Amino acid sequence: MSSERLPFVVVPAPSRIWDYRDHGVGGGSVVAVVYRDRVQYAVVGDTGPRNIIGEASYATARALGIRPDPHGGGTPSGVTYIVFKNARVSPIEDHAAAVATGERLAREFIAGS
């Protein structure tokens, strides 16, 4: 899985505060990442430290217009992550499937279905 090519996000490792596994989230789960006037559909690609929320791949940051440099890039705020529970794509590298699934689920979310 290439951070430069695949839009993905990192979820915090399970803790007493939150465990992604209890909420229908896992590898390949579809995510809508929103920043300013842009949306990038991605997948859950990894787990990270328990105390960090908001890590995304180089490809995700670049697509959203966020400085993607792993050494000083990113943004301190303004990014919203919408993880769609029980919605996964396989293989995880199938970005077209993540986009199609994300767009469909976003329309359902907005419609209140």
PDB file as gemmi writes it, atoms N, CA and C in Angstrom:
CRYST1    1.000    1.000    1.000  90.00  90.00  90.00 P 1                      
ATOM      1  N   MET A   1       0.855  -1.163   0.000  1.00  0.00           N  
ATOM      2  CA  MET A   1       0.000   0.000   0.000  1.00  0.00           C  
ATOM      3  C   MET A   1       0.909   1.236   0.000  1.00  0.00           C  
ATOM      4  N   SER A   2       0.740   2.083  -0.994  1.00  0.00           N  
ATOM      5  CA  SER A   2       1.579   3.259  -1.154  1.00  0.00           C  
ATOM      6  C   SER A   2       0.872   4.517  -0.671  1.00  0.00           C  
ATOM      7  N   SER A   3       1.463   5.188   0.301  1.00  0.00           N  
ATOM      8  CA  SER A   3       0.906   6.431   0.819  1.00  0.00           C  
ATOM      9  C   SER A   3       0.843   7.514  -0.251  1.00  0.00           C  
ATOM     10  N   GLU A   4       1.746   7.445  -1.209  1.00  0.00           N  
ATOM     11  CA  GLU A   4       1.768   8.450  -2.271  1.00  0.00           C  
ATOM     12  C   GLU A   4       0.669   8.249  -3.292  1.00  0.00           C  
ATOM     13  N   ARG A   5       0.192   7.020  -3.446  1.00  0.00           N  
ATOM     14  CA  ARG A   5      -0.805   6.728  -4.480  1.00  0.00           C  
ATOM     15  C   ARG A   5      -2.201   6.430  -3.940  1.00  0.00           C  
ATOM     16  N   LEU A   6      -2.292   5.842  -2.747  1.00  0.00           N  
ATOM     17  CA  LEU A   6      -3.589   5.403  -2.232  1.00  0.00           C  
ATOM     18  C   LEU A   6      -4.115   6.350  -1.157  1.00  0.00           C  
ATOM     19  N   PRO A   7      -5.284   6.928  -1.374  1.00  0.00           N  
ATOM     20  CA  PRO A   7      -5.897   7.722  -0.315  1.00  0.00           C  
ATOM     21  C   PRO A   7      -6.377   6.800   0.818  1.00  0.00           C  
ATOM     22  N   PHE A   8      -5.781   6.975   1.993  1.00  0.00           N  
ATOM     23  CA  PHE A   8      -6.221   6.215   3.158  1.00  0.00           C  
ATOM     24  C   PHE A   8      -6.022   7.047   4.413  1.00  0.00           C  
ATOM     25  N   VAL A   9      -6.671   6.594   5.487  1.00  0.00           N  
ATOM     26  CA  VAL A   9      -6.537   7.248   6.789  1.00  0.00           C  
ATOM     27  C   VAL A   9      -6.080   6.212   7.805  1.00  0.00           C  
ATOM     28  N   VAL A  10      -5.625   6.722   8.931  1.00  0.00           N  
ATOM     29  CA  VAL A  10      -5.156   5.892  10.035  1.00  0.00           C  
ATOM     30  C   VAL A  10      -6.106   6.113  11.208  1.00  0.00           C  
ATOM     31  N   VAL A  11      -6.613   5.029  11.776  1.00  0.00           N  
ATOM     32  CA  VAL A  11      -7.466   5.157  12.963  1.00  0.00           C  
ATOM     33  C   VAL A  11      -6.636   4.850  14.199  1.00  0.00           C  
ATOM     34  N   PRO A  12      -7.000   5.450  15.335  1.00  0.00           N  
ATOM     35  CA  PRO A  12      -6.258   5.166  16.570  1.00  0.00           C  
ATOM     36  C   PRO A  12      -6.387   3.692  16.969  1.00  0.00           C  
ATOM     37  N   ALA A  13      -5.324   3.148  17.527  1.00  0.00           N  
ATOM     38  CA  ALA A  13      -5.361   1.785  18.050  1.00  0.00           C  
ATOM     39  C   ALA A  13      -6.436   1.700  19.138  1.00  0.00           C  
ATOM     40  N   PRO A  14      -7.003   0.518  19.350  1.00  0.00           N  
ATOM     41  CA  PRO A  14      -8.043   0.374  20.373  1.00  0.00           C  
ATOM     42  C   PRO A  14      -7.574   0.841  21.752  1.00  0.00           C  
ATOM     43  N   SER A  15      -8.486   1.491  22.449  1.00  0.00           N  
ATOM     44  CA  SER A  15      -8.207   1.942  23.815  1.00  0.00           C  
ATOM     45  C   SER A  15      -9.505   1.874  24.615  1.00  0.00           C  
ATOM     46  N   ARG A  16      -9.429   2.248  25.886  1.00  0.00           N  
ATOM     47  CA  ARG A  16     -10.647   2.272  26.707  1.00  0.00           C  
ATOM     48  C   ARG A  16     -11.592   3.370  26.240  1.00  0.00           C  
ATOM     49  N   ILE A  17     -11.077   4.388  25.597  1.00  0.00           N  
ATOM     50  CA  ILE A  17     -11.908   5.501  25.131  1.00  0.00           C  
ATOM     51  C   ILE A  17     -12.692   5.120  23.885  1.00  0.00           C  
ATOM     52  N   TRP A  18     -12.017   4.463  22.926  1.00  0.00           N  
ATOM     53  CA  TRP A  18     -12.680   4.117  21.667  1.00  0.00           C  
ATOM     54  C   TRP A  18     -11.975   2.946  21.021  1.00  0.00           C  
ATOM     55  N   ASP A  19     -12.773   1.997  20.545  1.00  0.00           N  
ATOM     56  CA  ASP A  19     -12.246   0.839  19.842  1.00  0.00           C  
ATOM     57  C   ASP A  19     -12.994   0.732  18.518  1.00  0.00           C  
ATOM     58  N   TYR A  20     -12.299   1.032  17.435  1.00  0.00           N  
ATOM     59  CA  TYR A  20     -12.923   1.041  16.112  1.00  0.00           C  
ATOM     60  C   TYR A  20     -13.629  -0.268  15.795  1.00  0.00           C  
ATOM     61  N   ARG A  21     -13.130  -1.372  16.318  1.00  0.00           N  
ATOM     62  CA  ARG A  21     -13.709  -2.685  16.019  1.00  0.00           C  
ATOM     63  C   ARG A  21     -15.125  -2.827  16.556  1.00  0.00           C  
ATOM     64  N   ASP A  22     -15.466  -2.086  17.609  1.00  0.00           N  
ATOM     65  CA  ASP A  22     -16.803  -2.132  18.188  1.00  0.00           C  
ATOM     66  C   ASP A  22     -17.818  -1.343  17.372  1.00  0.00           C  
ATOM     67  N   HIS A  23     -17.361  -0.673  16.317  1.00  0.00           N  
ATOM     68  CA  HIS A  23     -18.236   0.224  15.559  1.00  0.00           C  
ATOM     69  C   HIS A  23     -18.282  -0.113  14.073  1.00  0.00           C  
ATOM     70  N   GLY A  24     -17.978  -1.353  13.713  1.00  0.00           N  
ATOM     71  CA  GLY A  24     -18.066  -1.777  12.328  1.00  0.00           C  
ATOM     72  C   GLY A  24     -17.017  -1.154  11.427  1.00  0.00           C  
ATOM     73  N   VAL A  25     -15.857  -0.813  12.002  1.00  0.00           N  
ATOM     74  CA  VAL A  25     -14.772  -0.182  11.249  1.00  0.00           C  
ATOM     75  C   VAL A  25     -13.564  -1.101  11.256  1.00  0.00           C  
ATOM     76  N   GLY A  26     -12.895  -1.193  10.126  1.00  0.00           N  
ATOM     77  CA  GLY A  26     -11.685  -2.002  10.023  1.00  0.00           C  
ATOM     78  C   GLY A  26     -10.953  -1.676   8.742  1.00  0.00           C  
ATOM     79  N   GLY A  27      -9.953  -2.456   8.435  1.00  0.00           N  
ATOM     80  CA  GLY A  27      -9.198  -2.245   7.209  1.00  0.00           C  
ATOM     81  C   GLY A  27     -10.101  -2.285   5.993  1.00  0.00           C  
ATOM     82  N   GLY A  28      -9.981  -1.274   5.140  1.00  0.00           N  
ATOM     83  CA  GLY A  28     -10.811  -1.188   3.946  1.00  0.00           C  
ATOM     84  C   GLY A  28     -12.117  -0.447   4.150  1.00  0.00           C  
ATOM     85  N   SER A  29     -12.434  -0.043   5.393  1.00  0.00           N  
ATOM     86  CA  SER A  29     -13.654   0.737   5.620  1.00  0.00           C  
ATOM     87  C   SER A  29     -13.581   2.030   4.818  1.00  0.00           C  
ATOM     88  N   VAL A  30     -14.717   2.443   4.285  1.00  0.00           N  
ATOM     89  CA  VAL A  30     -14.777   3.640   3.449  1.00  0.00           C  
ATOM     90  C   VAL A  30     -14.922   4.883   4.317  1.00  0.00           C  
ATOM     91  N   VAL A  31     -14.181   5.924   3.942  1.00  0.00           N  
ATOM     92  CA  VAL A  31     -14.130   7.174   4.694  1.00  0.00           C  
ATOM     93  C   VAL A  31     -14.291   8.346   3.731  1.00  0.00           C  
ATOM     94  N   ALA A  32     -15.075   9.342   4.126  1.00  0.00           N  
ATOM     95  CA  ALA A  32     -15.122  10.618   3.402  1.00  0.00           C  
ATOM     96  C   ALA A  32     -14.300  11.597   4.234  1.00  0.00           C  
ATOM     97  N   VAL A  33     -13.277  12.170   3.639  1.00  0.00           N  
ATOM     98  CA  VAL A  33     -12.429  13.143   4.322  1.00  0.00           C  
ATOM     99  C   VAL A  33     -12.748  14.504   3.706  1.00  0.00           C  
ATOM    100  N   VAL A  34     -13.195  15.442   4.541  1.00  0.00           N  
ATOM    101  CA  VAL A  34     -13.659  16.742   4.062  1.00  0.00           C  
ATOM    102  C   VAL A  34     -12.731  17.839   4.583  1.00  0.00           C  
ATOM    103  N   TYR A  35     -12.292  18.708   3.675  1.00  0.00           N  
ATOM    104  CA  TYR A  35     -11.459  19.852   4.047  1.00  0.00           C  
ATOM    105  C   TYR A  35     -11.847  21.014   3.137  1.00  0.00           C  
ATOM    106  N   ARG A  36     -12.298  22.087   3.773  1.00  0.00           N  
ATOM    107  CA  ARG A  36     -12.776  23.265   3.042  1.00  0.00           C  
ATOM    108  C   ARG A  36     -13.833  22.841   2.043  1.00  0.00           C  
ATOM    109  N   ASP A  37     -13.617  23.078   0.766  1.00  0.00           N  
ATOM    110  CA  ASP A  37     -14.637  22.754  -0.239  1.00  0.00           C  
ATOM    111  C   ASP A  37     -14.340  21.454  -0.985  1.00  0.00           C  
ATOM    112  N   ARG A  38     -13.510  20.603  -0.407  1.00  0.00           N  
ATOM    113  CA  ARG A  38     -13.120  19.358  -1.081  1.00  0.00           C  
ATOM    114  C   ARG A  38     -13.502  18.135  -0.248  1.00  0.00           C  
ATOM    115  N   VAL A  39     -13.794  17.051  -0.975  1.00  0.00           N  
ATOM    116  CA  VAL A  39     -14.040  15.745  -0.350  1.00  0.00           C  
ATOM    117  C   VAL A  39     -13.138  14.737  -1.044  1.00  0.00           C  
ATOM    118  N   GLN A  40     -12.469  13.928  -0.255  1.00  0.00           N  
ATOM    119  CA  GLN A  40     -11.659  12.839  -0.798  1.00  0.00           C  
ATOM    120  C   GLN A  40     -12.157  11.546  -0.163  1.00  0.00           C  
ATOM    121  N   TYR A  41     -12.592  10.604  -0.995  1.00  0.00           N  
ATOM    122  CA  TYR A  41     -12.972   9.302  -0.469  1.00  0.00           C  
ATOM    123  C   TYR A  41     -11.716   8.461  -0.327  1.00  0.00           C  
ATOM    124  N   ALA A  42     -11.635   7.775   0.785  1.00  0.00           N  
ATOM    125  CA  ALA A  42     -10.453   6.992   1.123  1.00  0.00           C  
ATOM    126  C   ALA A  42     -10.909   5.731   1.844  1.00  0.00           C  
ATOM    127  N   VAL A  43      -9.944   4.969   2.321  1.00  0.00           N  
ATOM    128  CA  VAL A  43     -10.222   3.771   3.117  1.00  0.00           C  
ATOM    129  C   VAL A  43      -9.418   3.839   4.399  1.00  0.00           C  
ATOM    130  N   VAL A  44      -9.844   3.051   5.378  1.00  0.00           N  
ATOM    131  CA  VAL A  44      -9.022   2.871   6.576  1.00  0.00           C  
ATOM    132  C   VAL A  44      -7.896   1.937   6.157  1.00  0.00           C  
ATOM    133  N   GLY A  45      -6.658   2.426   6.300  1.00  0.00           N  
ATOM    134  CA  GLY A  45      -5.525   1.658   5.825  1.00  0.00           C  
ATOM    135  C   GLY A  45      -4.575   1.179   6.904  1.00  0.00           C  
ATOM    136  N   ASP A  46      -4.722   1.736   8.122  1.00  0.00           N  
ATOM    137  CA  ASP A  46      -3.760   1.375   9.160  1.00  0.00           C  
ATOM    138  C   ASP A  46      -4.299   1.824  10.515  1.00  0.00           C  
ATOM    139  N   THR A  47      -3.654   1.337  11.570  1.00  0.00           N  
ATOM    140  CA  THR A  47      -3.927   1.846  12.916  1.00  0.00           C  
ATOM    141  C   THR A  47      -2.667   2.550  13.396  1.00  0.00           C  
ATOM    142  N   GLY A  48      -2.874   3.539  14.260  1.00  0.00           N  
ATOM    143  CA  GLY A  48      -1.757   4.318  14.769  1.00  0.00           C  
ATOM    144  C   GLY A  48      -1.828   4.457  16.268  1.00  0.00           C  
ATOM    145  N   PRO A  49      -1.098   5.416  16.807  1.00  0.00           N  
ATOM    146  CA  PRO A  49      -1.102   5.630  18.253  1.00  0.00           C  
ATOM    147  C   PRO A  49      -2.507   5.917  18.780  1.00  0.00           C  
ATOM    148  N   ARG A  50      -2.776   5.484  20.003  1.00  0.00           N  
ATOM    149  CA  ARG A  50      -4.095   5.660  20.614  1.00  0.00           C  
ATOM    150  C   ARG A  50      -4.478   7.124  20.803  1.00  0.00           C  
ATOM    151  N   ASN A  51      -3.492   7.991  20.938  1.00  0.00           N  
ATOM    152  CA  ASN A  51      -3.785   9.385  21.281  1.00  0.00           C  
ATOM    153  C   ASN A  51      -3.749  10.330  20.089  1.00  0.00           C  
ATOM    154  N   ILE A  52      -3.714   9.795  18.866  1.00  0.00           N  
ATOM    155  CA  ILE A  52      -3.686  10.665  17.681  1.00  0.00           C  
ATOM    156  C   ILE A  52      -4.864  10.335  16.782  1.00  0.00           C  
ATOM    157  N   ILE A  53      -5.623  11.370  16.453  1.00  0.00           N  
ATOM    158  CA  ILE A  53      -6.733  11.238  15.516  1.00  0.00           C  
ATOM    159  C   ILE A  53      -6.450  12.198  14.371  1.00  0.00           C  
ATOM    160  N   GLY A  54      -6.629  11.745  13.158  1.00  0.00           N  
ATOM    161  CA  GLY A  54      -6.495  12.651  12.039  1.00  0.00           C  
ATOM    162  C   GLY A  54      -5.290  12.442  11.153  1.00  0.00           C  
ATOM    163  N   GLU A  55      -4.758  11.243  11.111  1.00  0.00           N  
ATOM    164  CA  GLU A  55      -3.660  10.967  10.197  1.00  0.00           C  
ATOM    165  C   GLU A  55      -4.223  10.483   8.862  1.00  0.00           C  
ATOM    166  N   ALA A  56      -3.627  10.976   7.787  1.00  0.00           N  
ATOM    167  CA  ALA A  56      -4.045  10.560   6.446  1.00  0.00           C  
ATOM    168  C   ALA A  56      -2.816  10.378   5.573  1.00  0.00           C  
ATOM    169  N   SER A  57      -2.973   9.630   4.507  1.00  0.00           N  
ATOM    170  CA  SER A  57      -1.863   9.374   3.594  1.00  0.00           C  
ATOM    171  C   SER A  57      -1.494  10.629   2.811  1.00  0.00           C  
ATOM    172  N   TYR A  58      -0.316  10.572   2.233  1.00  0.00           N  
ATOM    173  CA  TYR A  58       0.186  11.637   1.367  1.00  0.00           C  
ATOM    174  C   TYR A  58      -0.837  11.924   0.263  1.00  0.00           C  
ATOM    175  N   ALA A  59      -1.362  10.865  -0.365  1.00  0.00           N  
ATOM    176  CA  ALA A  59      -2.326  11.026  -1.458  1.00  0.00           C  
ATOM    177  C   ALA A  59      -3.602  11.723  -0.986  1.00  0.00           C  
ATOM    178  N   THR A  60      -4.066  11.403   0.212  1.00  0.00           N  
ATOM    179  CA  THR A  60      -5.273  12.038   0.749  1.00  0.00           C  
ATOM    180  C   THR A  60      -5.033  13.523   0.973  1.00  0.00           C  
ATOM    181  N   ALA A  61      -3.944  13.848   1.637  1.00  0.00           N  
ATOM    182  CA  ALA A  61      -3.631  15.257   1.916  1.00  0.00           C  
ATOM    183  C   ALA A  61      -3.483  16.042   0.622  1.00  0.00           C  
ATOM    184  N   ARG A  62      -2.733  15.518  -0.311  1.00  0.00           N  
ATOM    185  CA  ARG A  62      -2.505  16.216  -1.582  1.00  0.00           C  
ATOM    186  C   ARG A  62      -3.820  16.480  -2.304  1.00  0.00           C  
ATOM    187  N   ALA A  63      -4.716  15.494  -2.339  1.00  0.00           N  
ATOM    188  CA  ALA A  63      -5.998  15.657  -3.028  1.00  0.00           C  
ATOM    189  C   ALA A  63      -6.875  16.722  -2.376  1.00  0.00           C  
ATOM    190  N   LEU A  64      -6.675  16.937  -1.074  1.00  0.00           N  
ATOM    191  CA  LEU A  64      -7.480  17.929  -0.348  1.00  0.00           C  
ATOM    192  C   LEU A  64      -6.833  19.317  -0.340  1.00  0.00           C  
ATOM    193  N   GLY A  65      -5.653  19.441  -0.929  1.00  0.00           N  
ATOM    194  CA  GLY A  65      -4.975  20.728  -0.928  1.00  0.00           C  
ATOM    195  C   GLY A  65      -4.245  21.026   0.369  1.00  0.00           C  
ATOM    196  N   ILE A  66      -3.959  19.982   1.144  1.00  0.00           N  
ATOM    197  CA  ILE A  66      -3.212  20.098   2.393  1.00  0.00           C  
ATOM    198  C   ILE A  66      -1.766  19.738   2.095  1.00  0.00           C  
ATOM    199  N   ARG A  67      -0.835  20.477   2.656  1.00  0.00           N  
ATOM    200  CA  ARG A  67       0.586  20.175   2.442  1.00  0.00           C  
ATOM    201  C   ARG A  67       0.843  18.731   2.892  1.00  0.00           C  
ATOM    202  N   PRO A  68       1.250  17.851   1.971  1.00  0.00           N  
ATOM    203  CA  PRO A  68       1.359  16.428   2.300  1.00  0.00           C  
ATOM    204  C   PRO A  68       2.689  15.992   2.918  1.00  0.00           C  
ATOM    205  N   ASP A  69       3.624  16.891   3.104  1.00  0.00           N  
ATOM    206  CA  ASP A  69       4.944  16.536   3.625  1.00  0.00           C  
ATOM    207  C   ASP A  69       4.830  15.877   5.005  1.00  0.00           C  
ATOM    208  N   PRO A  70       5.323  14.642   5.166  1.00  0.00           N  
ATOM    209  CA  PRO A  70       5.227  13.974   6.462  1.00  0.00           C  
ATOM    210  C   PRO A  70       6.051  14.650   7.556  1.00  0.00           C  
ATOM    211  N   HIS A  71       6.952  15.546   7.182  1.00  0.00           N  
ATOM    212  CA  HIS A  71       7.781  16.263   8.151  1.00  0.00           C  
ATOM    213  C   HIS A  71       7.381  17.735   8.160  1.00  0.00           C  
ATOM    214  N   GLY A  72       6.237  18.050   8.698  1.00  0.00           N  
ATOM    215  CA  GLY A  72       5.817  19.443   8.794  1.00  0.00           C  
ATOM    216  C   GLY A  72       4.619  19.796   7.959  1.00  0.00           C  
ATOM    217  N   GLY A  73       4.045  18.830   7.272  1.00  0.00           N  
ATOM    218  CA  GLY A  73       2.836  19.091   6.504  1.00  0.00           C  
ATOM    219  C   GLY A  73       1.616  18.982   7.394  1.00  0.00           C  
ATOM    220  N   GLY A  74       0.478  18.846   6.772  1.00  0.00           N  
ATOM    221  CA  GLY A  74      -0.771  18.700   7.510  1.00  0.00           C  
ATOM    222  C   GLY A  74      -1.400  20.042   7.806  1.00  0.00           C  
ATOM    223  N   THR A  75      -2.410  20.006   8.623  1.00  0.00           N  
ATOM    224  CA  THR A  75      -3.125  21.200   9.044  1.00  0.00           C  
ATOM    225  C   THR A  75      -3.569  20.993  10.486  1.00  0.00           C  
ATOM    226  N   PRO A  76      -3.548  22.037  11.300  1.00  0.00           N  
ATOM    227  CA  PRO A  76      -3.896  21.851  12.715  1.00  0.00           C  
ATOM    228  C   PRO A  76      -5.384  21.617  12.976  1.00  0.00           C  
ATOM    229  N   SER A  77      -6.251  21.966  12.034  1.00  0.00           N  
ATOM    230  CA  SER A  77      -7.691  21.776  12.255  1.00  0.00           C  
ATOM    231  C   SER A  77      -8.442  21.913  10.933  1.00  0.00           C  
ATOM    232  N   GLY A  78      -9.738  21.709  11.001  1.00  0.00           N  
ATOM    233  CA  GLY A  78     -10.588  21.931   9.839  1.00  0.00           C  
ATOM    234  C   GLY A  78     -10.858  20.727   8.973  1.00  0.00           C  
ATOM    235  N   VAL A  79     -10.372  19.553   9.368  1.00  0.00           N  
ATOM    236  CA  VAL A  79     -10.604  18.336   8.583  1.00  0.00           C  
ATOM    237  C   VAL A  79     -11.656  17.494   9.299  1.00  0.00           C  
ATOM    238  N   THR A  80     -12.638  17.032   8.536  1.00  0.00           N  
ATOM    239  CA  THR A  80     -13.688  16.170   9.081  1.00  0.00           C  
ATOM    240  C   THR A  80     -13.565  14.787   8.449  1.00  0.00           C  
ATOM    241  N   TYR A  81     -13.595  13.770   9.292  1.00  0.00           N  
ATOM    242  CA  TYR A  81     -13.532  12.388   8.835  1.00  0.00           C  
ATOM    243  C   TYR A  81     -14.887  11.740   9.095  1.00  0.00           C  
ATOM    244  N   ILE A  82     -15.514  11.227   8.042  1.00  0.00           N  
ATOM    245  CA  ILE A  82     -16.775  10.498   8.180  1.00  0.00           C  
ATOM    246  C   ILE A  82     -16.489   9.055   7.788  1.00  0.00           C  
ATOM    247  N   VAL A  83     -16.489   8.169   8.783  1.00  0.00           N  
ATOM    248  CA  VAL A  83     -16.217   6.755   8.529  1.00  0.00           C  
ATOM    249  C   VAL A  83     -17.557   6.039   8.446  1.00  0.00           C  
ATOM    250  N   PHE A  84     -17.787   5.364   7.347  1.00  0.00           N  
ATOM    251  CA  PHE A  84     -19.041   4.644   7.141  1.00  0.00           C  
ATOM    252  C   PHE A  84     -18.913   3.247   7.728  1.00  0.00           C  
ATOM    253  N   LYS A  85     -19.681   2.979   8.789  1.00  0.00           N  
ATOM    254  CA  LYS A  85     -19.569   1.687   9.455  1.00  0.00           C  
ATOM    255  C   LYS A  85     -20.123   0.578   8.569  1.00  0.00           C  
ATOM    256  N   ASN A  86     -19.519  -0.576   8.689  1.00  0.00           N  
ATOM    257  CA  ASN A  86     -19.911  -1.781   7.960  1.00  0.00           C  
ATOM    258  C   ASN A  86     -19.893  -1.588   6.448  1.00  0.00           C  
ATOM    259  N   ALA A  87     -18.996  -0.734   5.954  1.00  0.00           N  
ATOM    260  CA  ALA A  87     -18.855  -0.508   4.510  1.00  0.00           C  
ATOM    261  C   ALA A  87     -17.375  -0.619   4.159  1.00  0.00           C  
ATOM    262  N   ARG A  88     -17.020  -1.722   3.517  1.00  0.00           N  
ATOM    263  CA  ARG A  88     -15.609  -1.958   3.181  1.00  0.00           C  
ATOM    264  C   ARG A  88     -15.458  -2.226   1.688  1.00  0.00           C  
ATOM    265  N   VAL A  89     -14.268  -1.940   1.201  1.00  0.00           N  
ATOM    266  CA  VAL A  89     -13.920  -2.320  -0.165  1.00  0.00           C  
ATOM    267  C   VAL A  89     -12.757  -3.306  -0.107  1.00  0.00           C  
ATOM    268  N   SER A  90     -12.740  -4.201  -1.097  1.00  0.00           N  
ATOM    269  CA  SER A  90     -11.669  -5.179  -1.182  1.00  0.00           C  
ATOM    270  C   SER A  90     -11.400  -5.439  -2.654  1.00  0.00           C  
ATOM    271  N   PRO A  91     -10.158  -5.380  -3.045  1.00  0.00           N  
ATOM    272  CA  PRO A  91      -8.989  -5.115  -2.219  1.00  0.00           C  
ATOM    273  C   PRO A  91      -8.946  -3.656  -1.770  1.00  0.00           C  
ATOM    274  N   ILE A  92      -8.204  -3.412  -0.728  1.00  0.00           N  
ATOM    275  CA  ILE A  92      -8.109  -2.087  -0.128  1.00  0.00           C  
ATOM    276  C   ILE A  92      -7.582  -1.049  -1.130  1.00  0.00           C  
ATOM    277  N   GLU A  93      -6.808  -1.493  -2.109  1.00  0.00           N  
ATOM    278  CA  GLU A  93      -6.227  -0.588  -3.109  1.00  0.00           C  
ATOM    279  C   GLU A  93      -7.201  -0.172  -4.209  1.00  0.00           C  
ATOM    280  N   ASP A  94      -8.423  -0.680  -4.195  1.00  0.00           N  
ATOM    281  CA  ASP A  94      -9.411  -0.354  -5.239  1.00  0.00           C  
ATOM    282  C   ASP A  94     -10.047   1.004  -4.935  1.00  0.00           C  
ATOM    283  N   HIS A  95      -9.339   2.066  -5.299  1.00  0.00           N  
ATOM    284  CA  HIS A  95      -9.802   3.422  -5.003  1.00  0.00           C  
ATOM    285  C   HIS A  95     -11.122   3.735  -5.718  1.00  0.00           C  
ATOM    286  N   ALA A  96     -11.305   3.235  -6.935  1.00  0.00           N  
ATOM    287  CA  ALA A  96     -12.552   3.474  -7.665  1.00  0.00           C  
ATOM    288  C   ALA A  96     -13.744   2.911  -6.881  1.00  0.00           C  
ATOM    289  N   ALA A  97     -13.578   1.746  -6.273  1.00  0.00           N  
ATOM    290  CA  ALA A  97     -14.654   1.154  -5.466  1.00  0.00           C  
ATOM    291  C   ALA A  97     -14.906   1.989  -4.220  1.00  0.00           C  
ATOM    292  N   ALA A  98     -13.846   2.525  -3.619  1.00  0.00           N  
ATOM    293  CA  ALA A  98     -14.013   3.384  -2.437  1.00  0.00           C  
ATOM    294  C   ALA A  98     -14.775   4.646  -2.799  1.00  0.00           C  
ATOM    295  N   VAL A  99     -14.453   5.235  -3.946  1.00  0.00           N  
ATOM    296  CA  VAL A  99     -15.150   6.451  -4.391  1.00  0.00           C  
ATOM    297  C   VAL A  99     -16.620   6.149  -4.666  1.00  0.00           C  
ATOM    298  N   ALA A 100     -16.895   5.084  -5.413  1.00  0.00           N  
ATOM    299  CA  ALA A 100     -18.286   4.739  -5.743  1.00  0.00           C  
ATOM    300  C   ALA A 100     -19.086   4.439  -4.478  1.00  0.00           C  
ATOM    301  N   THR A 101     -18.518   3.671  -3.581  1.00  0.00           N  
ATOM    302  CA  THR A 101     -19.204   3.341  -2.326  1.00  0.00           C  
ATOM    303  C   THR A 101     -19.390   4.584  -1.477  1.00  0.00           C  
ATOM    304  N   GLY A 102     -18.352   5.399  -1.358  1.00  0.00           N  
ATOM    305  CA  GLY A 102     -18.435   6.628  -0.571  1.00  0.00           C  
ATOM    306  C   GLY A 102     -19.478   7.590  -1.101  1.00  0.00           C  
ATOM    307  N   GLU A 103     -19.517   7.774  -2.410  1.00  0.00           N  
ATOM    308  CA  GLU A 103     -20.518   8.678  -2.991  1.00  0.00           C  
ATOM    309  C   GLU A 103     -21.934   8.180  -2.735  1.00  0.00           C  
ATOM    310  N   ARG A 104     -22.138   6.872  -2.878  1.00  0.00           N  
ATOM    311  CA  ARG A 104     -23.466   6.297  -2.627  1.00  0.00           C  
ATOM    312  C   ARG A 104     -23.865   6.472  -1.162  1.00  0.00           C  
ATOM    313  N   LEU A 105     -22.957   6.170  -0.248  1.00  0.00           N  
ATOM    314  CA  LEU A 105     -23.263   6.286   1.171  1.00  0.00           C  
ATOM    315  C   LEU A 105     -23.439   7.739   1.603  1.00  0.00           C  
ATOM    316  N   ALA A 106     -22.697   8.651   1.010  1.00  0.00           N  
ATOM    317  CA  ALA A 106     -22.868  10.065   1.323  1.00  0.00           C  
ATOM    318  C   ALA A 106     -24.250  10.543   0.878  1.00  0.00           C  
ATOM    319  N   ARG A 107     -24.702  10.117  -0.315  1.00  0.00           N  
ATOM    320  CA  ARG A 107     -26.057  10.489  -0.761  1.00  0.00           C  
ATOM    321  C   ARG A 107     -27.103   9.929   0.194  1.00  0.00           C  
ATOM    322  N   GLU A 108     -26.934   8.689   0.643  1.00  0.00           N  
ATOM    323  CA  GLU A 108     -27.873   8.094   1.593  1.00  0.00           C  
ATOM    324  C   GLU A 108     -27.856   8.841   2.921  1.00  0.00           C  
ATOM    325  N   PHE A 109     -26.671   9.228   3.380  1.00  0.00           N  
ATOM    326  CA  PHE A 109     -26.531   9.967   4.641  1.00  0.00           C  
ATOM    327  C   PHE A 109     -27.257  11.309   4.550  1.00  0.00           C  
ATOM    328  N   ILE A 110     -27.052  12.000   3.451  1.00  0.00           N  
ATOM    329  CA  ILE A 110     -27.684  13.313   3.276  1.00  0.00           C  
ATOM    330  C   ILE A 110     -29.200  13.188   3.162  1.00  0.00           C  
ATOM    331  N   ALA A 111     -29.647  12.140   2.490  1.00  0.00           N  
ATOM    332  CA  ALA A 111     -31.092  11.924   2.327  1.00  0.00           C  
ATOM    333  C   ALA A 111     -31.744  11.422   3.602  1.00  0.00           C  
ATOM    334  N   GLY A 112     -30.948  10.985   4.570  1.00  0.00           N  
ATOM    335  CA  GLY A 112     -31.496  10.495   5.835  1.00  0.00           C  
ATOM    336  C   GLY A 112     -31.929   9.055   5.788  1.00  0.00           C  
ATOM    337  N   SER A 113     -31.432   8.298   4.823  1.00  0.00           N  
ATOM    338  CA  SER A 113     -31.830   6.882   4.703  1.00  0.00           C  
ATOM    339  C   SER A 113     -31.164   6.040   5.741  1.00  0.00           C  
TER     340      SER A 113                                                      
END                                                                             
